Amino acid sequence: MTGNGRSLTLLWNDSSGWDEKEKVRQSIESTLTADGESLQVERVHHGGNLREISKSIVSSGTDVLIAAGGDGTINAAASALVHQQAALGVIPAGTLNHFARDLHIPLDPEEAARVLLTSGTLEVDAGEVNGRIFINNSVLGLFPNYRSTREAWERRGFGRSSIGRLIAMAAGMLRVFWRLPHLSVEIEVGSQARRLQTPFVLIGNNEHRMQGLAPGERSSLSEGSLWVYVMRRCTRWGLLRMLAGLVLGRTPRHSVFEVFRASRLRINSKPRRIGVGVDGEMVRMVAPLEYRCLPKALRVITPLAGSSKRILAD
């Protein structure tokens, strides 16, 4: 327990991509306990079940679960905290760090730890697909196909070194680009249904920018809606032109995507068993995919909340 009756638990993923992991962890712990606070540390090694461990931590009664790791770690902690009184703290170590950036959380681990001591809590939305929580987005099509190819190469031994992983990544991208598979999807929003052929679908937890160098950027995490972006049919070279246009800001997003906004939706697909990206992780699900927004279901510590409701106030 902390000096003011609050308890903190640091969920530390040993598999995350920090250099000098031990030095970083010790620095974070030192920052979090600098004012005499008490901190429990739960270290998760490769192969550990982050979701089950997070649920166990929350059920034990912690007030703040601090996820230190990549998107998978943060998603696991958030999944355990939906509709709970305990708050989520974020110390990011991912590649894109959408959630941390949108919440104005520093990407430097020591600075992120300081934020936890000086910021208040904010209630933000989460999304859900067939019972699986996401805080950024869920995707169908290109990304799951890329991940399945990449993981197949890594299972052949290419995941044991940085060069091997680069080869696996390149193989995944080339296969997706060369084949450019299109999904047949039916999207139901209320009483309306649309049948579409598409290489890519993104279902975002609130509106995504979908342009420029930060397409996943969001101006709000608490508007209570899902935004659905369905890429229009295209050829391989058409895909490259569209992506280049989006990145450079020369192509309006409505010319690349059909866009829907909803609190709930259902997606049927062919094939019925489909790879679904959930906050960067690939999961196999069986259609129909039932999506819903969970408004203000997650309490998170962020500078956006100011310091008036500091979770560790004196």
N, C-alpha and C positions, 0 to 999 in steps of 0.2 A: 504494500500500500504506500502511496505517496504521503507526504507530510500533511496534505489537506484532505486525506481520505480517499484519493483517487488511485487507481491501480493501472499501471502501464505494462504491456507485454510487447516485446520486440520480436516479430516473426522474421527471422533472418534466414534467407535462402542461400545456402552455401554454393549452389549451382549458378548463382547470378554472375554477370560478366564484369564485376569490378576487378581492376588490378589491385594487387596487395590487399586481398580480402580481409586478412586479420587486422591490418593497420586501419582500414576503413571502419570495420566493426568496432574496434576499440575506440576510435575517434567519435563514432556515433554514440556509443554507450557513455563516454565521458561527457559529451555535450548534454545528453538527456539527464544525467545525474549530477550536473554541475551545481545545481541549487539544492542538493540534498534529497532529490527525489529517489524513490525506490523503483527499480526496473527489473522485470523478469525477462529473460532471453530464451526464446525457443528456436534452436537451430535445426534447420531441416536439410538433410543431406540428399544427394541424388537419389531419386526414386521414392522419396517420401511423399505421402499423400497430403498435399497442401490444404485441400478442402477439409478433409477430416480433422487435420490438426487445428485448422482455424476454427472449426465448429467446437472442438473440445476446449480451446482457449476461451471462446466467447461464453460457452456454457459454464465455465469455471468462475465467471463473474468479473472479468476484467472490464475496466471502464474505457480504455483506449487500446486498440489493437493496431500496432504500427507495422505496416508491411514494408519490408526492405528487400527489394528485388525488382524483377521485370514485370511485364504485364500479367503473366500467369500468377505470380505471387500476389499482386494487388487484386486481381480478379478473385482469387481464392478467399482472401481476407474479406473483400466486399461481399461476396456471396454469403459468408457466414454472418455478416452484420446487417443484412437487409431486414428492415422492420424490427431492429433491436435498438436498445437505448445506448449501447456502447458505440463509441466513435471510431472512425478509421483515420489513422495517420499514414502518410505516404512518404517513403524515401525511395525515389525512383532509380532504377538501374536498367531500364529497357532501352530499346533502340529508338522508338518514336516518342514514348512517354506522353501520349495524348492527354491522358487524364490529369497528370501532374501539371502539364503546361496550361491546360484550360482552367485549372484551379490556382494558377500563379504560384505553384510550389517550385522552389529552386531545384535545379538538376544536380547541383553539388550536394553530396550526402550530408556534410556537416551543416551547411546552410539550411537544408531541408529539416534537419533535426532541430535547429534553432527555431524554425517556424512553428514546430509543434509546441514550443514553450511560450510563444508570444501571440498565437492566433486563436480565434474562436471557432465555433463549429457552425456549419452550414448544412441544411438539408437539401440533398440533390436527388435527381431521378436515377433509376436503374431500368434496364430493359430485361426481358425474360423471353427465352425461346424454349418451348417444350420443357419447362422447369429449370432451364440453365440460365443463370444470371450473366448479364454483360453490362459493363459500365461505359464502354466506348461504342462498339458496333459489332454486328454480326454480318458475315459475308457469305455469299454463295458464288460458285463458278470459278473464276480465275485463281483466286488465292487458295482455296482448298485443293484444287488440282495441282497447283505448284507445290504445296506442302506435301501432298502424298508422294509426288515424284521425288522431291528432295529427301524425304524420310526413307524412301526405298533405297536411294543411293547411300545414305548414311548407314543403313543396316548392312550394306555390303562392305563396310569398313571405311567409308569416306568421311565418317563423322569423328574420327579419332584424332584429327589434326586440323589446324586452321586452313591449310591448303586444301585438304580433303573436303572440308565444309564449303569452301568457296567453289570447288568443283561441283559439289552436290547442288549448291544454289544455282550455279550456271546451268546445270542440266535441267533443273526444274523450270527455270525461266524459258529456256530454249524449247522444251517440250510443250509448254503451255502456248508459247507464241506460235510454234509450228502447227499444232493441232487446232488451236483456238476453238475449243468445244463450246457449243451453245446449249443452254438449258431451255427446256420447255417448262414455263412456269405459269400458274394461274394465281393471281393475287386478288384476294377477297378483302375488301374494306367495307364493312357494313353489308348492305344489300348489293353492292356493286362488285363486279368481278371483271378482271382483264386477263386475257391470255397473251403471253409474250414469249418471243424467242430472244435470248440474251446471253452474252458471255459472262455477265457479272451483275450481281445484285448486292447492294449494301443497305442494311437496315441500321440506322444510327440512333443512338440514345440522344435525342434532340438534334437540331439542325447542324449538319456538317458543311463546311465551306465548299469543299469539292473542287477547289481551284487553287492555283499557285503552288508554292513549294510546301505548303502546310494544308493539304486537302482535308485532313481530319480535324482542323481547328473549329472550335465551337464558341459562340459568344455567350451561351447560357447552358447550364446543366439542369435547369429547373422549370422548363416550360411545359412539362407534362405531356410530351408527344414523341412519337417515333417518326423519323423521316426515312423514306424509302427511295433509293436511287437505283433505277433499272437502266443499265447501259443499252443503248440501241444496237441492233444488229450491225455487224461491221466485218470487214475483211481484216487480215493481219495488218496490212499497210494502213488501212483505215484506222485501226486501233492505235497504231503509232502516231498517226497524224492527230487523232483526237487527244491522246495523252499529252503530246507536245503542246497542243493548243491550250489545254487546261493549265499545264504548268506555267506556260508563258503568259497566261491571262488573255490570250487572243480568241479563245473559244468560249462562248457562254455555256454554262453548265446545262441549260435546258436543251441545247442542241446535241448534247452527248447523252443525257439521262432523261428518262421519264421520272417525274418526281411525285411522290405521294406523301401525305401527312396523315397520321392516324394515332389513336391511342391503343388500338388493337387491330391485328390483321392476321390473315391465314394465307400461307403459301403452299400450294400443291405443286409437285414437280414430277417430271419424268427424267431419270428414274426416281422411284419412290425413296430408295435408300440413297442418301446424299451426304457428301461432306459439307460441314457447316463450320465456318470460321467464327470463333467466339473470343473476342478480345485477343486475337492473334494465335489462338490455339485451335487445332482442327479436331472436330468431334463428328462422329458418324451418327446421323439421326434418320428417322423414318418419317416421311411426309404423311399427313400435312404438318407443316411447321406452324405452331401457334405462337405468335408474338404478342406481347403486351407491354405497355409502359407501366412502371411502378413509380408513381409520382412521389417525390420527396421521401423515398423509402430508406435513404442512406444518410447517416450523419458523418460528415467528414471535416477534419481540421484543415482550414485554408486561410490564407491572408485575406481572401475576399470577405470573410466574416468579420474582419477587424479584430480588435482585442477586447471588446466590451463583454464577450462571453468566453473568456479564456478558459480552456478546459483544465488548465493547471493554475488557475488564479490563486493568489495568496489568500 
